[in-house]
Amino acid sequence: MLNKVSNQAVDDRNSWCLFLAWLIAVAATFAALFIGEIMGQAPCNLCWFQRIFMFPLAVILGIAAFRIDPAIKLYALPLAGFGMAVAGFHTLLYFGLIEEAISPCARNGPSCSGEAMTIMGGLPLPLISLLCFTAIAGLLALCRPGVFR
């Protein structure tokens, strides 16, 4: 009986964590598409890499949330971790803590650290991306397998 209650509590926590992680990934995906396609702001090279790591998270976290499958963290945590690393580098570059000479952005393309990299009155897009990847990784870390299945 106790194991059944424990499993239900773990499943409830897992379902909420997976659902919230999926919502964050979907919101970030739609925000990136809105900024690029509707607002017409071309993404820089680092933004493309962050999209590469975020877009699949929206799909696989949705499937995992539907199935309440905490094992997805084996696949999703590396995506979130690499996305966090790229977003962290991009954030440091944006704030000038890394020299512009190291920047992977082309001189004639969109800037990795220009004023166009802000939204909602000056909130940097790389920082928002870093927060999204960090929140997803944190929520996935909270997912645990059930007790005695």
Backbone as JSON Lines, residues from 0, in Angstrom:
{"i":0,"aa":"M","n":[0.82,-1.2,0.0],"ca":[0.0,0.0,0.0],"c":[0.86,1.26,0.0]}
{"i":1,"aa":"L","n":[1.9,1.25,0.84],"ca":[2.78,2.41,0.92],"c":[3.49,2.65,-0.41]}
{"i":2,"aa":"N","n":[3.91,1.56,-1.06],"ca":[4.58,1.71,-2.35],"c":[3.64,2.31,-3.4]}
{"i":3,"aa":"K","n":[2.37,1.93,-3.34],"ca":[1.4,2.47,-4.29],"c":[1.23,3.98,-4.08]}
{"i":4,"aa":"V","n":[1.17,4.41,-2.82],"ca":[1.05,5.83,-2.51],"c":[2.33,6.56,-2.93]}
{"i":5,"aa":"S","n":[3.48,5.95,-2.65],"ca":[4.76,6.57,-3.03],"c":[4.86,6.71,-4.53]}
{"i":6,"aa":"N","n":[4.47,5.66,-5.25],"ca":[4.51,5.73,-6.72],"c":[3.58,6.82,-7.25]}
{"i":7,"aa":"Q","n":[2.4,6.96,-6.65],"ca":[1.47,7.99,-7.1],"c":[2.04,9.39,-6.86]}
{"i":8,"aa":"A","n":[2.68,9.59,-5.73],"ca":[3.29,10.9,-5.43],"c":[4.42,11.2,-6.4]}
{"i":9,"aa":"V","n":[5.23,10.19,-6.7],"ca":[6.33,10.38,-7.66],"c":[5.77,10.66,-9.05]}
{"i":10,"aa":"D","n":[4.73,9.92,-9.46],"ca":[4.11,10.15,-10.77],"c":[3.51,11.55,-10.86]}
{"i":11,"aa":"D","n":[2.88,12.01,-9.78],"ca":[2.31,13.36,-9.79],"c":[3.4,14.41,-9.95]}
{"i":12,"aa":"R","n":[4.48,14.27,-9.2],"ca":[5.59,15.23,-9.31],"c":[6.2,15.17,-10.71]}
{"i":13,"aa":"N","n":[6.42,13.95,-11.2],"ca":[7.0,13.8,-12.54],"c":[6.11,14.42,-13.6]}
{"i":14,"aa":"S","n":[4.8,14.21,-13.5],"ca":[3.91,14.75,-14.52],"c":[3.94,16.27,-14.52]}
{"i":15,"aa":"W","n":[3.97,16.89,-13.35],"ca":[4.05,18.35,-13.29],"c":[5.38,18.87,-13.8]}
{"i":16,"aa":"C","n":[6.46,18.22,-13.41],"ca":[7.79,18.65,-13.88],"c":[7.91,18.54,-15.39]}
{"i":17,"aa":"L","n":[7.46,17.42,-15.94],"ca":[7.53,17.23,-17.39],"c":[6.62,18.2,-18.12]}
{"i":18,"aa":"F","n":[5.43,18.42,-17.58],"ca":[4.5,19.35,-18.21],"c":[5.05,20.78,-18.21]}
{"i":19,"aa":"L","n":[5.61,21.22,-17.08],"ca":[6.18,22.57,-17.02],"c":[7.4,22.71,-17.93]}
{"i":20,"aa":"A","n":[8.24,21.67,-17.97],"ca":[9.4,21.71,-18.87],"c":[8.93,21.79,-20.32]}
{"i":21,"aa":"W","n":[7.89,21.04,-20.67],"ca":[7.35,21.09,-22.02],"c":[6.78,22.47,-22.34]}
{"i":22,"aa":"L","n":[6.05,23.07,-21.39],"ca":[5.5,24.41,-21.61],"c":[6.6,25.43,-21.86]}
{"i":23,"aa":"I","n":[7.68,25.35,-21.1],"ca":[8.81,26.27,-21.29],"c":[9.41,26.07,-22.67]}
{"i":24,"aa":"A","n":[9.61,24.82,-23.07],"ca":[10.2,24.54,-24.38],"c":[9.29,25.02,-25.52]}
{"i":25,"aa":"V","n":[8.0,24.8,-25.39],"ca":[7.06,25.25,-26.42],"c":[7.02,26.78,-26.48]}
{"i":26,"aa":"A","n":[6.99,27.43,-25.32],"ca":[6.98,28.89,-25.3],"c":[8.25,29.45,-25.92]}
{"i":27,"aa":"A","n":[9.4,28.85,-25.6],"ca":[10.67,29.32,-26.17],"c":[10.71,29.09,-27.68]}
{"i":28,"aa":"T","n":[10.18,27.96,-28.13],"ca":[10.15,27.66,-29.56],"c":[9.27,28.66,-30.3]}
{"i":29,"aa":"F","n":[8.07,28.88,-29.79],"ca":[7.17,29.84,-30.44],"c":[7.72,31.26,-30.38]}
{"i":30,"aa":"A","n":[8.38,31.62,-29.28],"ca":[8.98,32.95,-29.17],"c":[10.08,33.13,-30.2]}
{"i":31,"aa":"A","n":[10.92,32.1,-30.37],"ca":[12.0,32.18,-31.37],"c":[11.43,32.3,-32.78]}
{"i":32,"aa":"L","n":[10.39,31.54,-33.06],"ca":[9.76,31.62,-34.38],"c":[9.07,32.97,-34.59]}
{"i":33,"aa":"F","n":[8.43,33.49,-33.55],"ca":[7.77,34.79,-33.65],"c":[8.78,35.9,-33.91]}
{"i":34,"aa":"I","n":[9.87,35.89,-33.15],"ca":[10.9,36.92,-33.31],"c":[11.52,36.85,-34.7]}
{"i":35,"aa":"G","n":[11.76,35.64,-35.18],"ca":[12.4,35.49,-36.48],"c":[11.47,35.69,-37.66]}
{"i":36,"aa":"E","n":[10.29,35.11,-37.59],"ca":[9.39,35.11,-38.75],"c":[8.43,36.29,-38.77]}
{"i":37,"aa":"I","n":[7.89,36.67,-37.65],"ca":[6.9,37.75,-37.6],"c":[7.59,39.11,-37.45]}
{"i":38,"aa":"M","n":[8.52,39.2,-36.5],"ca":[9.22,40.47,-36.28],"c":[10.33,40.7,-37.29]}
{"i":39,"aa":"G","n":[10.76,39.64,-37.98],"ca":[11.75,39.77,-39.04],"c":[13.19,39.9,-38.56]}
{"i":40,"aa":"Q","n":[13.45,39.56,-37.32],"ca":[14.82,39.66,-36.8],"c":[15.57,38.37,-37.14]}
{"i":41,"aa":"A","n":[16.61,38.49,-37.93],"ca":[17.4,37.32,-38.33],"c":[18.22,36.83,-37.14]}
{"i":42,"aa":"P","n":[18.2,35.53,-36.88],"ca":[18.98,35.0,-35.76],"c":[20.47,34.95,-36.09]}
{"i":43,"aa":"C","n":[21.29,35.19,-35.09],"ca":[22.74,35.08,-35.28],"c":[23.12,33.59,-35.22]}
{"i":44,"aa":"N","n":[24.39,33.3,-35.43],"ca":[24.85,31.9,-35.43],"c":[24.59,31.22,-34.09]}
{"i":45,"aa":"L","n":[24.86,31.91,-32.99],"ca":[24.63,31.3,-31.68],"c":[23.15,31.06,-31.43]}
{"i":46,"aa":"C","n":[22.3,31.95,-31.93],"ca":[20.86,31.75,-31.8],"c":[20.41,30.49,-32.56]}
{"i":47,"aa":"W","n":[21.02,30.25,-33.72],"ca":[20.68,29.04,-34.47],"c":[21.04,27.79,-33.68]}
{"i":48,"aa":"F","n":[22.19,27.8,-33.03],"ca":[22.57,26.63,-32.23],"c":[21.61,26.44,-31.06]}
{"i":49,"aa":"Q","n":[21.19,27.52,-30.45],"ca":[20.23,27.41,-29.35],"c":[18.9,26.86,-29.85]}
{"i":50,"aa":"R","n":[18.5,27.26,-31.05],"ca":[17.28,26.71,-31.64],"c":[17.42,25.22,-31.91]}
{"i":51,"aa":"I","n":[18.61,24.81,-32.36],"ca":[18.85,23.39,-32.64],"c":[18.64,22.55,-31.39]}
{"i":52,"aa":"F","n":[18.99,23.09,-30.24],"ca":[18.82,22.34,-29.0],"c":[17.42,22.51,-28.4]}
{"i":53,"aa":"M","n":[16.75,23.63,-28.64],"ca":[15.44,23.87,-28.03],"c":[14.3,23.23,-28.8]}
{"i":54,"aa":"F","n":[14.3,23.31,-30.11],"ca":[13.17,22.83,-30.9],"c":[12.87,21.35,-30.67]}
{"i":55,"aa":"P","n":[13.87,20.46,-30.64],"ca":[13.54,19.05,-30.36],"c":[13.01,18.84,-28.95]}
{"i":56,"aa":"L","n":[13.43,19.69,-28.0],"ca":[12.92,19.56,-26.64],"c":[11.41,19.76,-26.59]}
{"i":57,"aa":"A","n":[10.89,20.66,-27.41],"ca":[9.45,20.9,-27.43],"c":[8.7,19.63,-27.84]}
{"i":58,"aa":"V","n":[9.26,18.86,-28.73],"ca":[8.6,17.63,-29.2],"c":[8.77,16.5,-28.2]}
{"i":59,"aa":"I","n":[10.01,16.21,-27.8],"ca":[10.22,15.03,-26.95],"c":[9.7,15.24,-25.53]}
{"i":60,"aa":"L","n":[9.72,16.48,-25.04],"ca":[9.14,16.72,-23.71],"c":[7.62,16.62,-23.75]}
{"i":61,"aa":"G","n":[7.01,16.98,-24.88],"ca":[5.57,16.81,-25.02],"c":[5.17,15.35,-24.98]}
{"i":62,"aa":"I","n":[5.93,14.52,-25.67],"ca":[5.66,13.08,-25.64],"c":[5.88,12.52,-24.24]}
{"i":63,"aa":"A","n":[6.96,12.94,-23.6],"ca":[7.27,12.45,-22.25],"c":[6.22,12.91,-21.25]}
{"i":64,"aa":"A","n":[5.73,14.14,-21.39],"ca":[4.7,14.63,-20.47],"c":[3.4,13.86,-20.65]}
{"i":65,"aa":"F","n":[3.07,13.53,-21.89],"ca":[1.86,12.75,-22.16],"c":[1.97,11.35,-21.57]}
{"i":66,"aa":"R","n":[3.16,10.75,-21.67],"ca":[3.37,9.39,-21.18],"c":[3.81,9.34,-19.72]}
{"i":67,"aa":"I","n":[4.09,10.5,-19.12],"ca":[4.67,10.61,-17.78],"c":[5.88,9.68,-17.69]}
{"i":68,"aa":"D","n":[6.85,9.94,-18.54],"ca":[8.03,9.1,-18.69],"c":[9.27,9.84,-18.19]}
{"i":69,"aa":"P","n":[9.68,9.61,-16.93],"ca":[10.85,10.31,-16.39],"c":[12.16,9.86,-17.04]}
{"i":70,"aa":"A","n":[12.15,8.74,-17.76],"ca":[13.37,8.27,-18.42],"c":[13.79,9.19,-19.56]}
{"i":71,"aa":"I","n":[12.92,10.1,-19.96],"ca":[13.24,11.02,-21.05],"c":[14.42,11.9,-20.68]}
{"i":72,"aa":"K","n":[14.68,12.03,-19.4],"ca":[15.79,12.91,-19.02],"c":[17.12,12.4,-19.54]}
{"i":73,"aa":"L","n":[17.22,11.12,-19.85],"ca":[18.44,10.59,-20.46],"c":[18.68,11.21,-21.83]}
{"i":74,"aa":"Y","n":[17.62,11.59,-22.52],"ca":[17.73,12.18,-23.85],"c":[17.62,13.71,-23.81]}
{"i":75,"aa":"A","n":[16.79,14.21,-22.92],"ca":[16.52,15.65,-22.9],"c":[17.57,16.44,-22.13]}
{"i":76,"aa":"L","n":[18.14,15.86,-21.07],"ca":[19.15,16.6,-20.3],"c":[20.38,16.96,-21.13]}
{"i":77,"aa":"P","n":[20.9,16.08,-21.98],"ca":[22.03,16.51,-22.82],"c":[21.66,17.66,-23.75]}
{"i":78,"aa":"L","n":[20.46,17.63,-24.33],"ca":[20.03,18.74,-25.18],"c":[19.96,20.04,-24.38]}
{"i":79,"aa":"A","n":[19.36,19.96,-23.2],"ca":[19.25,21.15,-22.35],"c":[20.63,21.61,-21.89]}
{"i":80,"aa":"G","n":[21.51,20.67,-21.58],"ca":[22.86,21.02,-21.12],"c":[23.68,21.71,-22.2]}
{"i":81,"aa":"F","n":[23.66,21.17,-23.41],"ca":[24.4,21.81,-24.5],"c":[23.78,23.16,-24.86]}
{"i":82,"aa":"G","n":[22.45,23.23,-24.84],"ca":[21.79,24.5,-25.08],"c":[22.14,25.53,-24.02]}
{"i":83,"aa":"M","n":[22.24,25.07,-22.77],"ca":[22.63,25.96,-21.68],"c":[24.06,26.47,-21.88]}
{"i":84,"aa":"A","n":[24.94,25.6,-22.35],"ca":[26.33,26.01,-22.59],"c":[26.41,27.07,-23.69]}
{"i":85,"aa":"V","n":[25.69,26.85,-24.78],"ca":[25.7,27.83,-25.88],"c":[25.06,29.14,-25.42]}
{"i":86,"aa":"A","n":[23.93,29.04,-24.72],"ca":[23.26,30.25,-24.23],"c":[24.11,30.98,-23.2]}
{"i":87,"aa":"G","n":[24.83,30.23,-22.37],"ca":[25.73,30.86,-21.4],"c":[26.85,31.61,-22.09]}
{"i":88,"aa":"F","n":[27.44,30.99,-23.11],"ca":[28.49,31.65,-23.89],"c":[27.94,32.9,-24.56]}
{"i":89,"aa":"H","n":[26.74,32.77,-25.14],"ca":[26.11,33.9,-25.82],"c":[25.81,35.04,-24.84]}
{"i":90,"aa":"T","n":[25.36,34.69,-23.64],"ca":[25.08,35.71,-22.63],"c":[26.34,36.43,-22.21]}
{"i":91,"aa":"L","n":[27.43,35.69,-21.99],"ca":[28.71,36.31,-21.64],"c":[29.2,37.21,-22.77]}
{"i":92,"aa":"L","n":[29.01,36.78,-23.99],"ca":[29.39,37.59,-25.15],"c":[28.54,38.86,-25.23]}
{"i":93,"aa":"Y","n":[27.25,38.72,-24.97],"ca":[26.35,39.87,-25.01],"c":[26.75,40.92,-23.97]}
{"i":94,"aa":"F","n":[27.07,40.49,-22.76],"ca":[27.43,41.43,-21.7],"c":[28.87,41.91,-21.78]}
{"i":95,"aa":"G","n":[29.6,41.46,-22.79],"ca":[30.96,41.94,-23.0],"c":[32.01,41.27,-22.13]}
{"i":96,"aa":"L","n":[31.68,40.16,-21.5],"ca":[32.64,39.44,-20.67],"c":[33.54,38.54,-21.5]}
{"i":97,"aa":"I","n":[33.17,38.31,-22.75],"ca":[34.0,37.59,-23.71],"c":[34.24,38.54,-24.86]}
{"i":98,"aa":"E","n":[35.46,38.56,-25.34],"ca":[35.82,39.49,-26.42],"c":[35.03,39.2,-27.69]}
{"i":99,"aa":"E","n":[34.72,40.26,-28.4],"ca":[33.98,40.15,-29.66],"c":[34.78,39.38,-30.71]}
{"i":100,"aa":"A","n":[36.1,39.39,-30.58],"ca":[36.95,38.68,-31.56],"c":[36.7,37.18,-31.53]}
{"i":101,"aa":"I","n":[36.24,36.65,-30.41],"ca":[35.97,35.21,-30.28],"c":[34.59,34.86,-30.82]}
{"i":102,"aa":"S","n":[33.8,35.86,-31.11],"ca":[32.42,35.67,-31.54],"c":[32.35,34.87,-32.84]}
{"i":103,"aa":"P","n":[31.45,33.87,-32.91],"ca":[31.29,33.09,-34.14],"c":[30.41,33.78,-35.18]}
{"i":104,"aa":"C","n":[29.87,34.93,-34.84],"ca":[28.96,35.62,-35.76],"c":[29.73,36.31,-36.88]}
{"i":105,"aa":"A","n":[29.18,36.24,-38.06],"ca":[29.83,36.84,-39.23],"c":[29.78,38.36,-39.13]}
{"i":106,"aa":"R","n":[30.77,38.99,-39.7],"ca":[30.82,40.46,-39.66],"c":[29.69,41.1,-40.46]}
{"i":107,"aa":"N","n":[29.25,40.45,-41.51],"ca":[28.18,41.03,-42.33],"c":[26.8,40.47,-41.98]}
{"i":108,"aa":"G","n":[26.73,39.54,-41.04],"ca":[25.45,38.96,-40.63],"c":[24.92,39.61,-39.37]}
{"i":109,"aa":"P","n":[23.9,39.02,-38.77],"ca":[23.35,39.56,-37.54],"c":[24.37,39.5,-36.4]}
{"i":110,"aa":"S","n":[24.37,40.51,-35.57],"ca":[25.31,40.59,-34.46],"c":[24.87,39.67,-33.32]}
{"i":111,"aa":"C","n":[25.86,39.06,-32.66],"ca":[25.57,38.21,-31.51],"c":[25.33,39.03,-30.25]}
{"i":112,"aa":"S","n":[25.72,40.29,-30.28],"ca":[25.62,41.09,-29.06],"c":[25.08,42.5,-29.32]}
{"i":113,"aa":"G","n":[24.41,42.7,-30.43],"ca":[23.88,44.02,-30.77],"c":[22.62,44.37,-29.99]}
{"i":114,"aa":"E","n":[22.14,45.58,-30.21],"ca":[20.93,46.04,-29.53],"c":[19.69,45.28,-29.99]}
{"i":115,"aa":"A","n":[19.75,44.66,-31.14],"ca":[18.61,43.88,-31.63],"c":[18.42,42.6,-30.83]}
{"i":116,"aa":"M","n":[19.37,42.27,-29.98],"ca":[19.28,41.05,-29.17],"c":[18.51,41.27,-27.87]}
{"i":117,"aa":"T","n":[17.63,42.27,-27.85],"ca":[16.83,42.52,-26.65],"c":[15.35,42.49,-27.01]}
{"i":118,"aa":"I","n":[14.54,42.29,-25.99],"ca":[13.09,42.27,-26.15],"c":[12.48,42.8,-24.85]}
{"i":119,"aa":"M","n":[11.28,43.27,-24.92],"ca":[10.54,43.77,-23.76],"c":[11.32,44.83,-22.98]}
{"i":120,"aa":"G","n":[11.8,45.81,-23.67],"ca":[12.44,46.93,-22.99],"c":[13.85,46.68,-22.52]}
{"i":121,"aa":"G","n":[14.59,45.85,-23.21],"ca":[16.0,45.69,-22.88],"c":[16.39,44.37,-22.26]}
{"i":122,"aa":"L","n":[15.48,43.4,-22.19],"ca":[15.81,42.09,-21.64],"c":[16.54,41.29,-22.72]}
{"i":123,"aa":"P","n":[17.79,40.9,-22.46],"ca":[18.59,40.22,-23.5],"c":[18.04,38.83,-23.85]}
{"i":124,"aa":"L","n":[17.89,38.57,-25.13],"ca":[17.42,37.26,-25.6],"c":[18.34,36.12,-25.17]}
{"i":125,"aa":"P","n":[19.67,36.29,-25.21],"ca":[20.52,35.19,-24.75],"c":[20.29,34.83,-23.28]}
{"i":126,"aa":"L","n":[20.01,35.83,-22.45],"ca":[19.74,35.57,-21.04],"c":[18.42,34.83,-20.86]}
{"i":127,"aa":"I","n":[17.41,35.21,-21.62],"ca":[16.13,34.51,-21.57],"c":[16.31,33.05,-21.99]}
{"i":128,"aa":"S","n":[17.09,32.83,-23.03],"ca":[17.36,31.47,-23.49],"c":[18.09,30.67,-22.41]}
{"i":129,"aa":"L","n":[19.07,31.28,-21.78],"ca":[19.81,30.61,-20.7],"c":[18.87,30.23,-19.56]}
{"i":130,"aa":"L","n":[17.97,31.13,-19.19],"ca":[17.02,30.85,-18.12],"c":[16.07,29.71,-18.5]}
{"i":131,"aa":"C","n":[15.64,29.68,-19.76],"ca":[14.75,28.59,-20.22],"c":[15.46,27.24,-20.17]}
{"i":132,"aa":"F","n":[16.68,27.18,-20.7],"ca":[17.42,25.92,-20.67],"c":[17.7,25.48,-19.23]}
{"i":133,"aa":"T","n":[18.03,26.42,-18.36],"ca":[18.31,26.1,-16.97],"c":[17.05,25.59,-16.27]}
{"i":134,"aa":"A","n":[15.91,26.24,-16.51],"ca":[14.66,25.79,-15.91],"c":[14.28,24.39,-16.39]}
{"i":135,"aa":"I","n":[14.44,24.13,-17.67],"ca":[14.13,22.81,-18.21],"c":[15.04,21.76,-17.58]}
{"i":136,"aa":"A","n":[16.33,22.04,-17.5],"ca":[17.27,21.08,-16.89],"c":[16.93,20.85,-15.42]}
{"i":137,"aa":"G","n":[16.58,21.91,-14.71],"ca":[16.2,21.76,-13.3],"c":[14.95,20.93,-13.12]}
{"i":138,"aa":"L","n":[13.95,21.16,-13.95],"ca":[12.72,20.38,-13.86],"c":[12.97,18.92,-14.22]}
{"i":139,"aa":"L","n":[13.81,18.68,-15.2],"ca":[14.14,17.29,-15.56],"c":[14.92,16.61,-14.44]}
{"i":140,"aa":"A","n":[15.76,17.35,-13.76],"ca":[16.53,16.77,-12.65],"c":[15.61,16.36,-11.5]}
{"i":141,"aa":"L","n":[14.45,17.0,-11.38],"ca":[13.5,16.64,-10.32],"c":[12.72,15.37,-10.62]}
{"i":142,"aa":"C","n":[12.71,14.94,-11.88],"ca":[12.0,13.71,-12.26],"c":[12.72,12.5,-11.7]}
{"i":143,"aa":"R","n":[11.96,11.63,-11.08],"ca":[12.52,10.42,-10.49],"c":[11.68,9.21,-10.91]}
{"i":144,"aa":"P","n":[12.32,8.07,-11.06],"ca":[11.53,6.86,-11.33],"c":[10.73,6.47,-10.09]}
{"i":145,"aa":"G","n":[9.66,5.73,-10.29],"ca":[8.82,5.3,-9.17],"c":[9.52,4.28,-8.28]}
{"i":146,"aa":"V","n":[8.9,4.0,-7.15],"ca":[9.43,3.05,-6.18],"c":[8.79,1.69,-6.44]}
{"i":147,"aa":"F","n":[9.59,0.66,-6.64],"ca":[9.11,-0.72,-6.8],"c":[7.95,-0.83,-7.78]}
{"i":148,"aa":"R","n":[8.26,-0.73,-9.02],"ca":[7.22,-0.85,-10.05],"c":[6.78,-2.27,-10.19]}
